[in-house]
Amino acid sequence: MNLWTKYRITEAFYDELRSRQGYCCAICGIHEDEIPATLAGRPRKDGKPSAQAFRLVVDHCHGTSAIRGLLCNGCNSALGHFRDSVEALRRAMDYLESEPLTVPPRAVV
């Protein structure tokens, strides 16, 4: 991924964010060394291996494009599924904190 093209940040700024966050996801706290490394991009024309993908991805506001921090893919995807909605995330938290439903026992026939 080209950080400049997509987010208008340099690799040096990306590395600064990593350092500020202790090289961990800003939400779940997983360390980047615990995230599997994958190869990214098209094969290089010079035959050299493709660069490894960034383990922590840049999270940004889709409305303003402002950078919020670095996340693991799982947390970044979760925010995407909630469409960056604080209200939906609050409802999800309420749901997780609620008492589980009790299912009546089945009648033996």
ABEGO torsion letter per residue (X at the ends): XBAAAAAGBBAAAAAAAAAAAGGBBAAAGBBAAABBBBBBEBBBAAGBBBBBBBABBBBBBAAAGBBAEBBBAAAAAAAAAAGGBAAAAAAAAAAAABBBBBBBBBBBX
